[in-house]
């Protein structure tokens, strides 16, 4: 049941594209992989590791053998992770004006400006708040 | 001393014993953030120095079990930290699929502005079964495996993460050296660098 919900959620997110009001965190994304591909990973990818997309590559190489569910969800997981990373890369740019307006004098880098924007949520513009949500920062 | 050290550890002790793919883990991202953020003091312990001290501890106190922990370790006791169970293959640094979600949660936490820009030690620990030097080497490989997964799959900036292995030199439960509670990966916030 849970698997189904995740798969559905993932499909919906992918179908709705960049306008979606939500992205999925890294934990949620990779959970799909362990649920859908866990058995196949243990069977066919005994020497592959999570680093450098080793698991993803191994599953791709064994495409013919792994379950259909795993083949389908492998791509979903990769996109979900990419979406979250893209949202995180986009947030500071989208929030430039709000940061200039609300976080004067706050040190750049190391998350300082973003922390300021999180605190100032009520005064922050809708676009920036949405970007922060998509990035999974709240 | 050990008692003190244990008391100093973050109270947020978790057992993400995820059995099978559908089991629920109690761990969530905010728990990790709350345990790791804030209250930073200056500590000038480098990951290299700590690693070296662990090897030296084995030379200094040889034998099956160490009568004493690593002195340098005490400097980290008051820092913000969090213990996490990550399961690996037996005698291996390969993270099991059942722990993927846990690694993802660490990534979620480290990406937030609350923890961005701060430096973390990823410390691997084993129980006291088996050879100490072997355990130390294994824990180094495991800590590195977690770091690599975070850096590659989840793109946590590499300059903020240092992998250190402590083997069985810093048991969490010294009265039960072989117990599973000693096997853990510990995140320690060593502050802005």
Interface residues (C-beta under 8 A of the other chain):
Chain A: X2 X3 X25 X26 X27 X28 X29 X30 X31 X33 X34 X35 X37 X38 X41 X42 X46 X47 X48 X49 X50 X51 X52 X53 X81 X85 X88 X109 X110 X111 X112 X114 X115 X118 X135 X136 X137
Chain B: X21 X22 X29 X93 X94 X95 X96 X97 X98 X100 X101 X102 X103 X104 X105 X107 X108 X111 X112 X113 X114 X115 X116 X117 X118 X145 X148 X149 X151 X152 X153 X154 X155 X192
